[in-house]
Amino acid sequence: MRSINIKKIIGITALSMFAVFGTATIATAQGSYRTNQRQSREIQKKREKAIREQAKRQEQYRRQQERQIRINRNYNNGVVFTAGDRYRVYRNGRYYNTDGRGAELLRQAVNQGYQQGYEAGRIDRANRRGSQWNRNDVYRSGTFGYQSYVDRGQYQYYFQQGFQKGYQDGYYSRNRYGTYNNGSASILGSILGSILNLRSY
């Protein structure tokens, strides 16, 4: 009889211990599950936010590229910029603002510089002179075709940049920076764009 009671006590104790530890284990597992769920939700929110931000950056980049393509198309097709447009020109570590008319005049400065330089280079080569674009009077003046709507120094700088490229092509009888067809020299749109470094805003 006594041994039956001891067995009952041991059985009840074991059952109680199992219930306590089992409940604790279940509670721990449930707590871990909730923590994991919360962490998963936070990670998902961060992922979604990163995706939205990346989409926003891509859209901004796409719009900027479209603006630049329109600018380059204007260079290549010789389209005149409209006066209402706003542009920023980067030169010598500084930004300069201008409108559509100013941008068009600076574009013309580079083009005219290229044309004048090309002819000067051809003449120097034909006369067997050494390559000396920087001694040319038209280059030094830098005002061929100048209109006072834009700053004179700006115009001179861009004219001279075009002149150098044109002179090199004309002197060495090549088309590295532009083309020469039917007696007319024309700078490449990509070279013009890199010289002007023009951005709309």
MDTraj code that builds the backbone (N, CA, C; nanometers):
import mdtraj as md
import numpy as np

residues = "MET ARG SER ILE ASN ILE LYS LYS ILE ILE GLY ILE THR ALA LEU SER MET PHE ALA VAL PHE GLY THR ALA THR ILE ALA THR ALA GLN GLY SER TYR ARG THR ASN GLN ARG GLN SER ARG GLU ILE GLN LYS LYS ARG GLU LYS ALA ILE ARG GLU GLN ALA LYS ARG GLN GLU GLN TYR ARG ARG GLN GLN GLU ARG GLN ILE ARG ILE ASN ARG ASN TYR ASN ASN GLY VAL VAL PHE THR ALA GLY ASP ARG TYR ARG VAL TYR ARG ASN GLY ARG TYR TYR ASN THR ASP GLY ARG GLY ALA GLU LEU LEU ARG GLN ALA VAL ASN GLN GLY TYR GLN GLN GLY TYR GLU ALA GLY ARG ILE ASP ARG ALA ASN ARG ARG GLY SER GLN TRP ASN ARG ASN ASP VAL TYR ARG SER GLY THR PHE GLY TYR GLN SER TYR VAL ASP ARG GLY GLN TYR GLN TYR TYR PHE GLN GLN GLY PHE GLN LYS GLY TYR GLN ASP GLY TYR TYR SER ARG ASN ARG TYR GLY THR TYR ASN ASN GLY SER ALA SER ILE LEU GLY SER ILE LEU GLY SER ILE LEU ASN LEU ARG SER TYR".split()
xyz = np.array([
    [0.0834, -0.1188, 0.0000],
    [0.0000, 0.0000, 0.0000],
    [0.0870, 0.1239, 0.0000],
    [0.1916, 0.1144, 0.0813],
    [0.2824, 0.2288, 0.0897],
    [0.3545, 0.2496, -0.0414],
    [0.3924, 0.1384, -0.1055],
    [0.4647, 0.1502, -0.2314],
    [0.3759, 0.2045, -0.3415],
    [0.2461, 0.1789, -0.3320],
    [0.1523, 0.2318, -0.4315],
    [0.1435, 0.3831, -0.4161],
    [0.1430, 0.4338, -0.2939],
    [0.1378, 0.5782, -0.2704],
    [0.2634, 0.6471, -0.3224],
    [0.3762, 0.5832, -0.3009],
    [0.5035, 0.6432, -0.3479],
    [0.5007, 0.6493, -0.5003],
    [0.4487, 0.5431, -0.5636],
    [0.4417, 0.5421, -0.7096],
    [0.3490, 0.6521, -0.7582],
    [0.2348, 0.6694, -0.6835],
    [0.1416, 0.7753, -0.7219],
    [0.2066, 0.9118, -0.7082],
    [0.2811, 0.9316, -0.5972],
    [0.3479, 1.0616, -0.5727],
    [0.4507, 1.0876, -0.6810],
    [0.5276, 0.9846, -0.7134],
    [0.6309, 1.0014, -0.8170],
    [0.5642, 1.0317, -0.9503],
    [0.4553, 0.9610, -0.9807],
    [0.3833, 0.9842, -1.1062],
    [0.3253, 1.1235, -1.1142],
    [0.2643, 1.1686, -1.0013],
    [0.2049, 1.3033, -0.9992],
    [0.3141, 1.4085, -1.0104],
    [0.4274, 1.3864, -0.9426],
    [0.5394, 1.4827, -0.9472],
    [0.5942, 1.4905, -1.0890],
    [0.6107, 1.3745, -1.1490],
    [0.6642, 1.3731, -1.2860],
    [0.5688, 1.4421, -1.3818],
    [0.4407, 1.4149, -1.3640],
    [0.3403, 1.4773, -1.4488],
    [0.3378, 1.6285, -1.4287],
    [0.3508, 1.6725, -1.3038],
    [0.3532, 1.8161, -1.2734],
    [0.4750, 1.8825, -1.3369],
    [0.5903, 1.8159, -1.3226],
    [0.7134, 1.8720, -1.3790],
    [0.7025, 1.8822, -1.5319],
    [0.6470, 1.7775, -1.5911],
    [0.6293, 1.7792, -1.7355],
    [0.5377, 1.8928, -1.7784],
    [0.4304, 1.9138, -1.7010],
    [0.3350, 2.0205, -1.7330],
    [0.4019, 2.1560, -1.7219],
    [0.4843, 2.1744, -1.6140],
    [0.5519, 2.3041, -1.5945],
    [0.6533, 2.3280, -1.7053],
    [0.7402, 2.2295, -1.7273],
    [0.8448, 2.2474, -1.8295],
    [0.7870, 2.2504, -1.9705],
    [0.6845, 2.1704, -1.9925],
    [0.6203, 2.1700, -2.1244],
    [0.5554, 2.3031, -2.1553],
    [0.4858, 2.3590, -2.0543],
    [0.4217, 2.4886, -2.0715],
    [0.5264, 2.5968, -2.0959],
    [0.6366, 2.5906, -2.0201],
    [0.7450, 2.6886, -2.0366],
    [0.8056, 2.6777, -2.1751],
    [0.8232, 2.5560, -2.2228],
    [0.8808, 2.5356, -2.3563],
    [0.7872, 2.5889, -2.4635],
    [0.6576, 2.5617, -2.4472],
    [0.5588, 2.6122, -2.5431],
    [0.5567, 2.7643, -2.5412],
    [0.5613, 2.8239, -2.4209],
    [0.5612, 2.9700, -2.4085],
    [0.6851, 3.0290, -2.4743],
    [0.8006, 2.9632, -2.4525],
    [0.9254, 3.0111, -2.5141],
    [0.9160, 3.0020, -2.6655],
    [0.8617, 2.8921, -2.7133],
    [0.8473, 2.8744, -2.8583],
    [0.7529, 2.9787, -2.9166],
    [0.6425, 3.0073, -2.8453],
    [0.5480, 3.1081, -2.8931],
    [0.6128, 3.2470, -2.8935],
    [0.6904, 3.2766, -2.7872],
    [0.7599, 3.4061, -2.7817],
    [0.8602, 3.4203, -2.8952],
    [0.9346, 3.3138, -2.9239],
    [1.0307, 3.3159, -3.0348],
    [0.9584, 3.3354, -3.1675],
    [0.8457, 3.2694, -3.1826],
    [0.7678, 3.2810, -3.3058],
    [0.7223, 3.4253, -3.3278],
    [0.6710, 3.4891, -3.2185],
    [0.6263, 3.6283, -3.2289],
    [0.7432, 3.7209, -3.2628],
    [0.8590, 3.6974, -3.1972],
    [0.9775, 3.7793, -3.2243],
    [1.0198, 3.7647, -3.3704],
    [1.0218, 3.6417, -3.4183],
    [1.0595, 3.6175, -3.5577],
    [0.9618, 3.6843, -3.6540],
    [0.8321, 3.6777, -3.6213],
    [0.7311, 3.7416, -3.7060],
    [0.7525, 3.8926, -3.7104],
    [0.7777, 3.9519, -3.5928],
    [0.8003, 4.0965, -3.5849],
    [0.9245, 4.1358, -3.6656],
    [1.0325, 4.0597, -3.6516],
    [1.1553, 4.0874, -3.7265],
    [1.1312, 4.0725, -3.8772],
    [1.0558, 3.9727, -3.9154],
    [1.0252, 3.9526, -4.0581],
    [0.9470, 4.0705, -4.1142],
    [0.8493, 4.1195, -4.0361],
    [0.7717, 4.2359, -4.0813],
    [0.8611, 4.3581, -4.0968],
    [0.9527, 4.3795, -3.9995],
    [1.0445, 4.4951, -4.0072],
    [1.1363, 4.4836, -4.1283],
    [1.1879, 4.3637, -4.1513],
    [1.2752, 4.3423, -4.2679],
    [1.1972, 4.3682, -4.3968],
    [1.0737, 4.3200, -4.4028],
    [0.9904, 4.3408, -4.5218],
    [0.9646, 4.4898, -4.5451],
    [0.9359, 4.5641, -4.4367],
    [0.9132, 4.7087, -4.4494],
    [1.0377, 4.7788, -4.5021],
    [1.1548, 4.7399, -4.4489],
    [1.2807, 4.8010, -4.4955],
    [1.3049, 4.7691, -4.6424],
    [1.2751, 4.6444, -4.6806],
    [1.2913, 4.6053, -4.8211],
    [1.2020, 4.6884, -4.9125],
    [1.0767, 4.7025, -4.8725],
    [0.9812, 4.7793, -4.9523],
    [1.0231, 4.9253, -4.9630],
    [1.0734, 4.9809, -4.8520],
    [1.1204, 5.1204, -4.8539],
    [1.2393, 5.1355, -4.9472],
    [1.3338, 5.0402, -4.9411],
    [1.4511, 5.0447, -5.0297],
    [1.4095, 5.0348, -5.1758],
    [1.3100, 4.9503, -5.2048],
    [1.2616, 4.9348, -5.3423],
    [1.1970, 5.0651, -5.3915],
    [1.1176, 5.1300, -5.3038],
    [1.0549, 5.2579, -5.3412],
    [1.1606, 5.3647, -5.3673],
    [1.2618, 5.3709, -5.2803],
    [1.3674, 5.4717, -5.2975],
    [1.4468, 5.4465, -5.4251],
    [1.4748, 5.3199, -5.4531],
    [1.5474, 5.2876, -5.5757],
    [1.4646, 5.3245, -5.6990],
    [1.3349, 5.2968, -5.6952],
    [1.2475, 5.3328, -5.8070],
    [1.2450, 5.4837, -5.8271],
    [1.2433, 5.5582, -5.7157],
    [1.2432, 5.7044, -5.7236],
    [1.3728, 5.7547, -5.7864],
    [1.4874, 5.6977, -5.7432],
    [1.6167, 5.7377, -5.8004],
    [1.6239, 5.7047, -5.9485],
    [1.5728, 5.5874, -5.9857],
    [1.5741, 5.5491, -6.1269],
    [1.4879, 5.6433, -6.2112],
    [1.3753, 5.6847, -6.1567],
    [1.2880, 5.7780, -6.2286],
    [1.3561, 5.9137, -6.2469],
    [1.4230, 5.9609, -6.1418],
    [1.4958, 6.0872, -6.1518],
    [1.6065, 6.0769, -6.2558],
    [1.6796, 5.9653, -6.2532],
    [1.7873, 5.9436, -6.3498],
    [1.7321, 5.9385, -6.4922],
    [1.6182, 5.8673, -6.5093],
    [1.5568, 5.8573, -6.6414],
    [1.5173, 5.9943, -6.6951],
    [1.4586, 6.0765, -6.6078],
    [1.4195, 6.2113, -6.6515],
    [1.5409, 6.2947, -6.6889],
    [1.6470, 6.2834, -6.6099],
    [1.7699, 6.3575, -6.6405],
    [1.8275, 6.3123, -6.7743],
    [1.8269, 6.1804, -6.7983],
    [1.8768, 6.1289, -6.9253],
    [1.7934, 6.1788, -7.0420],
    [1.6614, 6.1818, -7.0249],
    [1.5744, 6.2317, -7.1318],
    [1.6033, 6.3776, -7.1626],
    [1.6241, 6.4585, -7.0567],
    [1.6589, 6.5999, -7.0790],
    [1.7894, 6.6111, -7.1564],
    [1.8898, 6.5285, -7.1179],
    [2.0193, 6.5353, -7.1845],
    [2.0085, 6.4894, -7.3294],
    [1.9256, 6.3881, -7.3546],
    [1.9058, 6.3415, -7.4925],
    [1.8441, 6.4527, -7.5763],
    [1.7463, 6.5247, -7.5175],
    [1.6853, 6.6367, -7.5915],
    [1.7892, 6.7435, -7.6223],
    [1.8774, 6.7731, -7.5249],
    [1.9826, 6.8733, -7.5471],
    [2.0755, 6.8268, -7.6586],
    [2.1200, 6.7001, -7.6517],
    [2.2105, 6.6483, -7.7545],
    [2.1438, 6.6471, -7.8915],
    [2.0138, 6.6139, -7.8952],
    [1.9415, 6.6140, -8.0217],
    [1.9385, 6.7556, -8.0786],
    [1.9223, 6.8549, -7.9922],
    [1.9251, 6.9937, -8.0374],
    [2.0604, 7.0272, -8.0985],
    [2.1692, 6.9812, -8.0359],
    [2.3028, 7.0055, -8.0911],
    [2.3144, 6.9444, -8.2299],
    [2.2745, 6.8167, -8.2388],
    [2.2940, 6.7441, -8.3631],
    [2.2054, 6.7953, -8.4761],
    [2.0864, 6.8400, -8.4431],
    [1.9936, 6.8861, -8.5462],
    [2.0003, 7.0363, -8.5704],
    [2.0814, 7.1054, -8.4946],
    [2.0935, 7.2492, -8.5120],
    [1.9706, 7.3253, -8.4685],
    [1.8910, 7.2696, -8.3773],
    [1.7703, 7.3358, -8.3300],
    [1.8078, 7.4524, -8.2396],
    [1.7401, 7.5635, -8.2554],
    [1.7651, 7.6803, -8.1711],
    [1.6918, 7.6623, -8.0392],
    [1.7600, 7.6892, -7.9300],
    [1.6984, 7.6785, -7.7978],
    [1.5997, 7.7928, -7.7785],
    [1.4934, 7.7677, -7.7051],
    [1.3963, 7.8736, -7.6800],
    [1.4382, 7.9562, -7.5596],
    [1.4016, 8.0821, -7.5619],
    [1.4472, 8.1765, -7.4601],
    [1.4009, 8.1396, -7.3197],
    [1.2881, 8.0696, -7.3060],
    [1.2359, 8.0361, -7.1737],
    [1.3108, 7.9241, -7.1032],
    [1.3904, 7.8458, -7.1762],
    [1.4645, 7.7358, -7.1148],
    [1.5749, 7.7899, -7.0249],
    [1.6088, 7.7130, -6.9227],
    [1.7165, 7.7515, -6.8306],
    [1.8261, 7.6465, -6.8375],
    [1.9511, 7.6932, -6.8439],
    [2.0650, 7.6022, -6.8545],
    [2.1748, 7.6449, -6.7583],
    [2.2516, 7.5444, -6.7198],
    [2.3673, 7.5677, -6.6346],
    [2.4901, 7.5149, -6.7078],
    [2.5919, 7.5998, -6.7192],
    [2.7152, 7.5641, -6.7881],
    [2.8247, 7.5511, -6.6830],
    [2.9012, 7.4423, -6.6899],
    [3.0099, 7.4205, -6.5940],
    [3.1428, 7.4463, -6.6633],
    [3.2191, 7.5414, -6.6088],
    [3.3490, 7.5738, -6.6674],
    [3.4448, 7.6205, -6.5587],
    [3.5656, 7.5677, -6.5635],
    [3.6721, 7.6071, -6.4699],
    [3.6278, 7.5990, -6.3237],
    [3.5567, 7.4929, -6.2900],
    [3.5172, 7.4722, -6.1509],
    [3.4003, 7.5555, -6.1035],
    [3.3338, 7.6246, -6.1948],
    [3.2192, 7.7078, -6.1559],
    [3.1018, 7.6839, -6.2484],
    [2.9816, 7.7081, -6.1953],
    [2.8602, 7.6986, -6.2755],
    [2.8164, 7.8377, -6.3198],
    [2.7717, 7.8469, -6.4440],
    [2.7189, 7.9713, -6.4980],
    [2.5779, 7.9429, -6.5490],
    [2.4861, 8.0301, -6.5173],
    [2.3474, 8.0129, -6.5621],
    [2.3211, 8.0959, -6.6862],
    [2.2396, 8.0403, -6.7739],
    [2.2000, 8.1137, -6.8936],
    [2.0623, 8.0639, -6.9365],
    [2.0034, 8.1333, -7.0311],
    [1.8740, 8.0884, -7.0826],
    [1.8945, 8.0231, -7.2184],
    [1.7858, 7.9930, -7.2868],
    [1.7946, 7.9243, -7.4146],
    [1.8722, 8.0012, -7.5201],
    [1.8508, 8.1327, -7.5230],
    [1.9230, 8.2136, -7.6225],
    [2.0727, 8.2128, -7.5954],
    [2.1098, 8.2263, -7.4681],
    [2.2510, 8.2217, -7.4316],
    [2.3136, 8.0872, -7.4660],
    [2.2387, 7.9775, -7.4400],
    [2.2877, 7.8436, -7.4723],
    [2.3099, 7.8294, -7.6223],
    [2.2176, 7.8835, -7.7009],
    [2.2314, 7.8779, -7.8462],
    [2.3544, 7.9550, -7.8932],
    [2.3788, 8.0719, -7.8349],
    [2.4959, 8.1515, -7.8753],
    [2.6266, 8.0822, -7.8370],
    [2.6292, 8.0160, -7.7224],
    [2.7499, 7.9426, -7.6832],
    [2.7710, 7.8218, -7.7739],
    [2.6609, 7.7582, -7.8139],
    [2.6706, 7.6469, -7.9089],
    [2.7268, 7.6961, -8.0420],
    [2.6796, 7.8132, -8.0852],
    [2.7308, 7.8713, -8.2093],
    [2.8780, 7.9078, -8.1965],
    [2.9176, 7.9530, -8.0776],
    [3.0591, 7.9876, -8.0561],
    [3.1478, 7.8661, -8.0794],
    [3.1086, 7.7514, -8.0239],
    [3.1874, 7.6293, -8.0428],
    [3.1878, 7.5899, -8.1902],
    [3.0710, 7.5929, -8.2550],
    [3.0610, 7.5560, -8.3964],
    [3.1448, 7.6473, -8.4855],
    [3.1317, 7.7780, -8.4625],
    [3.2074, 7.8722, -8.5456],
    [3.3564, 7.8596, -8.5192],
    [3.3911, 7.8357, -8.3928],
    [3.5319, 7.8132, -8.3616],
    [3.5855, 7.6919, -8.4356],
    [3.5078, 7.5844, -8.4377],
    [3.5507, 7.4632, -8.5077],
    [3.5699, 7.4916, -8.6568],
    [3.4730, 7.5609, -8.7184],
    [3.4810, 7.5900, -8.8612],
    [3.6024, 7.6766, -8.8941],
    [3.6212, 7.7833, -8.8150],
    [3.7353, 7.8725, -8.8391],
    [3.8675, 7.7995, -8.8151],
    [3.8709, 7.7179, -8.7105],
    [3.9919, 7.6420, -8.6810],
    [4.0242, 7.5409, -8.7892],
    [3.9224, 7.4764, -8.8432],
    [3.9426, 7.3773, -8.9481],
    [4.0083, 7.4424, -9.0704],
    [3.9534, 7.5573, -9.1102],
    [4.0097, 7.6281, -9.2262],
    [4.1526, 7.6757, -9.1989],
    [4.1756, 7.7282, -9.0795],
    [4.3105, 7.7752, -9.0440],
    [4.4092, 7.6587, -9.0446],
    [4.3691, 7.5437, -8.9952],
    [4.4556, 7.4259, -8.9955],
    [4.4878, 7.3790, -9.1358],
    [4.3873, 7.3782, -9.2242],
    [4.4101, 7.3382, -9.3639],
    [4.5078, 7.4327, -9.4333],
    [4.4903, 7.5626, -9.4069],
    [4.5781, 7.6622, -9.4698],
    [4.7218, 7.6449, -9.4208],
    [4.7401, 7.6284, -9.2893],
    [4.8762, 7.6104, -9.2356],
    [4.9412, 7.4837, -9.2904],
    [4.8647, 7.3775, -9.3054],
    [4.9194, 7.2531, -9.3597],
    [4.9586, 7.2731, -9.5065],
    [4.8700, 7.3386, -9.5833],
    [4.8976, 7.3614, -9.7259],
    [5.0222, 7.4482, -9.7444],
    [5.0445, 7.5437, -9.6546],
    [5.1602, 7.6329, -9.6637],
    [5.2825, 7.5769, -9.5898],
    [5.2717, 7.4532, -9.5442],
    [5.3818, 7.3824, -9.4769],
    [5.4330, 7.4558, -9.3531],
    [5.3391, 7.5166, -9.2821],
    [5.3734, 7.5789, -9.1541],
    [5.3574, 7.4757, -9.0432],
    [5.4268, 7.4979, -8.9335],
    [5.4101, 7.4103, -8.8183],
    [5.2721, 7.4321, -8.7559],
    [5.2263, 7.3337, -8.6825],
    [5.0969, 7.3438, -8.6148],
    [5.1051, 7.4502, -8.5062],
    [5.0280, 7.5576, -8.5239],
    [5.0363, 7.6703, -8.4298],
    [4.9019, 7.7403, -8.4137],
    [4.8009, 7.6646, -8.3735],
    [4.6668, 7.7199, -8.3581],
    [4.6632, 7.8367, -8.2605],
    [4.7463, 7.8321, -8.1558],
    [4.7406, 7.9372, -8.0535],
    [4.8026, 8.0696, -8.0993],
    [4.8669, 8.0702, -8.2162],
    [4.9225, 8.1951, -8.2690],
    [4.8302, 8.2605, -8.3708],
    [4.7245, 8.1942, -8.4045],
    [4.6316, 8.2454, -8.5040],
    [4.5547, 8.3646, -8.4468],
    [4.5431, 8.4722, -8.5256],
    [4.4745, 8.5938, -8.4799],
    [4.3265, 8.5696, -8.4488],
    [4.2600, 8.4873, -8.5300],
    [4.1180, 8.4588, -8.5079],
    [4.1008, 8.3840, -8.3750],
    [4.1924, 8.2919, -8.3485],
    [4.1873, 8.2189, -8.2213],
    [4.2091, 8.3138, -8.1032],
    [4.3127, 8.3963, -8.1132],
    [4.3464, 8.4855, -8.0003],
    [4.2345, 8.5844, -7.9722],
    [4.1715, 8.6341, -8.0758],
    [4.0595, 8.7257, -8.0560],
    [3.9408, 8.6521, -7.9950],
    [3.9066, 8.5407, -8.0531],
    [3.7980, 8.4576, -8.0017],
    [3.6602, 8.5205, -8.0099],
    [3.6448, 8.6245, -8.0926],
    [3.5170, 8.6960, -8.0962],
    [3.4448, 8.6848, -8.2300],
    [3.4934, 8.5986, -8.3186],
    [3.4285, 8.5817, -8.4480],
    [3.2840, 8.5376, -8.4255],
    [3.1870, 8.6158, -8.4750],
    [3.0454, 8.5852, -8.4595],
    [2.9874, 8.6233, -8.3239],
    [3.0638, 8.6971, -8.2438],
    [3.0192, 8.7305, -8.1074],
    [2.8976, 8.8230, -8.1079],
    [2.8030, 8.7952, -8.0179],
    [2.6885, 8.8838, -7.9930],
    [2.6875, 8.9149, -7.8440],
    [2.6619, 9.0385, -7.8115],
    [2.6787, 9.0842, -7.6732],
    [2.5767, 9.0270, -7.5742],
    [2.4879, 8.9403, -7.6189],
    [2.3881, 8.8839, -7.5278],
    [2.4530, 8.7969, -7.4196],
    [2.5646, 8.7315, -7.4552],
    [2.6370, 8.6494, -7.3577],
    [2.7674, 8.7192, -7.3190],
    [2.8226, 8.6793, -7.2074],
    [2.9483, 8.7356, -7.1600],
    [3.0591, 8.7113, -7.2631],
    [3.1366, 8.8138, -7.2900],
    [3.2418, 8.8050, -7.3918],
    [3.3441, 8.6964, -7.3576],
    [3.3823, 8.6911, -7.2303],
    [3.4795, 8.5907, -7.1871],
    [3.4277, 8.4487, -7.2066],
    [3.2984, 8.4299, -7.1801],
    [3.2374, 8.2990, -7.2016],
    [3.2427, 8.2619, -7.3496],
    [3.2016, 8.3563, -7.4328],
    [3.1998, 8.3308, -7.5760],
    [3.3413, 8.2964, -7.6267],
    [3.4393, 8.3761, -7.5852],
    [3.5773, 8.3523, -7.6283],
    [3.6250, 8.2130, -7.5886],
    [3.5953, 8.1754, -7.4653],
    [3.6399, 8.0449, -7.4167],
    [3.5846, 7.9337, -7.5060],
    [3.4542, 7.9368, -7.5335],
    [3.3933, 7.8294, -7.6119],
    [3.4339, 7.8355, -7.7590],
    [3.4510, 7.9559, -7.8121],
    [3.4998, 7.9690, -7.9490],
    [3.6385, 7.9060, -7.9601],
    [3.7251, 7.9373, -7.8647],
    [3.8620, 7.8858, -7.8684],
    [3.8674, 7.7339, -7.8500],
    [3.7768, 7.6791, -7.7687],
    [3.7708, 7.5334, -7.7532],
    [3.7357, 7.4679, -7.8868],
    [3.6374, 7.5235, -7.9556],
    [3.5995, 7.4706, -8.0867],
    [3.7115, 7.4903, -8.1881],
    [3.7770, 7.6052, -8.1830],
    [3.8854, 7.6357, -8.2767],
    [3.9977, 7.5326, -8.2655],
    [4.0387, 7.5024, -8.1433],
    [4.1473, 7.4048, -8.1232],
    [4.1140, 7.2704, -8.1882],
    [3.9916, 7.2221, -8.1649],
    [3.9506, 7.0929, -8.2199],
    [3.9450, 7.0988, -8.3734],
    [3.8888, 7.2083, -8.4263],
    [3.8808, 7.2234, -8.5709],
    [4.0179, 7.2340, -8.6344],
    [4.1070, 7.3089, -8.5711],
    [4.2431, 7.3257, -8.6250],
    [4.3127, 7.1901, -8.6340],
    [4.3029, 7.1111, -8.5291],
    [4.3689, 6.9800, -8.5296],
    [4.3142, 6.8908, -8.6407],
    [4.1811, 6.8899, -8.6587],
    [4.1233, 6.8094, -8.7668],
    [4.1672, 6.8615, -8.9032],
    [4.1657, 6.9929, -8.9225],
    [4.2043, 7.0506, -9.0517],
    [4.3526, 7.0318, -9.0807],
    [4.4359, 7.0500, -8.9825],
    [4.5809, 7.0409, -9.0026],
    [4.6224, 6.8971, -9.0332],
    [4.5626, 6.8028, -8.9639],
    [4.6013, 6.6624, -8.9823],
    [4.5093, 6.5869, -9.0796],
    [4.4206, 6.6597, -9.1489],
    [4.3278, 6.6014, -9.2481],
    [4.2550, 6.4792, -9.1915],
    [4.1867, 6.5002, -9.0814],
    [4.1134, 6.3902, -9.0179],
    [3.9765, 6.4390, -8.9729],
    [3.8960, 6.3477, -8.9242],
    [3.7615, 6.3797, -8.8758],
    [3.7430, 6.3275, -8.7331],
    [3.8363, 6.3563, -8.6472],
    [3.8292, 6.3073, -8.5093],
    [3.7227, 6.3806, -8.4280],
    [3.7116, 6.5106, -8.4476],
    [3.6193, 6.5923, -8.3685],
    [3.4982, 6.6414, -8.4472],
    [3.4992, 6.6224, -8.5769],
    [3.3896, 6.6715, -8.6585],
    [3.3917, 6.6103, -8.7966],
    [3.3162, 6.6718, -8.8855],
    [3.3093, 6.6228, -9.0231],
    [3.3358, 6.7391, -9.1190],
    [3.3736, 6.7036, -9.2408],
    [3.3963, 6.8041, -9.3441],
    [3.3319, 6.7533, -9.4720],
    [3.2208, 6.8156, -9.5120],
    [3.1473, 6.7739, -9.6313],
    [3.1130, 6.8951, -9.7165],
    [3.1343, 6.8821, -9.8458],
    [3.0992, 6.9877, -9.9419],
    [3.1530, 7.1240, -9.8999],
    [3.2751, 7.1282, -9.8524],
    [3.3388, 7.2547, -9.8158],
    [3.2933, 7.3128, -9.6840],
    [3.2229, 7.2360, -9.6024],
    [3.1730, 7.2868, -9.4750],
    [3.2141, 7.1948, -9.3603],
    [3.2747, 7.2541, -9.2583],
    [3.3170, 7.1784, -9.1400],
    [3.2097, 7.1891, -9.0324],
    [3.1878, 7.0796, -8.9613],
    [3.0870, 7.0783, -8.8555],
    [3.1352, 6.9890, -8.7415],
    [3.1287, 7.0402, -8.6201],
    [3.1744, 6.9641, -8.5041],
    [3.0719, 6.8567, -8.4692],
    [3.1198, 6.7448, -8.4165],
    [3.0299, 6.6371, -8.3750],
    [2.9486, 6.6800, -8.2537],
    [2.8225, 6.6364, -8.2481],
    [2.7357, 6.6715, -8.1358],
    [2.7901, 6.6253, -8.0019],
    [2.8518, 6.5065, -7.9984],
    [2.9056, 6.4550, -7.8717],
    [3.0224, 6.5402, -7.8229],
    [3.1064, 6.5871, -7.9156],
    [3.2198, 6.6733, -7.8777],
    [3.1681, 6.8088, -7.8313],
    [3.0719, 6.8618, -7.9050],
    [3.0101, 6.9885, -7.8669],
    [2.9511, 6.9791, -7.7271],
    [2.8792, 6.8685, -7.6999],
    [2.8191, 6.8487, -7.5685],
    [2.9221, 6.8408, -7.4584],
    [3.0348, 6.7731, -7.4843],
    [3.1387, 6.7602, -7.3826],
    [3.2094, 6.8932, -7.3575],
    [3.2211, 6.9775, -7.4595],
    [3.2844, 7.1088, -7.4414],
    [3.1923, 7.2012, -7.3628],
    [3.0651, 7.2074, -7.4034],
    [2.9712, 7.2979, -7.3358],
    [2.9336, 7.2497, -7.1961],
    [2.9226, 7.1186, -7.1806],
    [2.8814, 7.0614, -7.0516],
    [2.7560, 7.1325, -6.9994],
    [2.6560, 7.1386, -7.0859],
    [2.5334, 7.2141, -7.0601],
    [2.4279, 7.1251, -6.9958],
    [2.3629, 7.1740, -6.8912],
    [2.2568, 7.0989, -6.8223],
    [2.1340, 7.1876, -6.8078],
    [2.0183, 7.1323, -6.8373],
    [1.8957, 7.2099, -6.8172],
    [1.8530, 7.1976, -6.6717],
    [1.7822, 7.3001, -6.6231],
    [1.7313, 7.2945, -6.4852],
    [1.6010, 7.3701, -6.4740],
])
top = md.Topology()
chain = top.add_chain()
for i, resn in enumerate(residues, 1):
    res = top.add_residue(resn, chain, resSeq=i)
    for name in ("N", "CA", "C"):
        top.add_atom(name, md.element.get_by_symbol(name[0]), res)
traj = md.Trajectory(xyz[None], top)
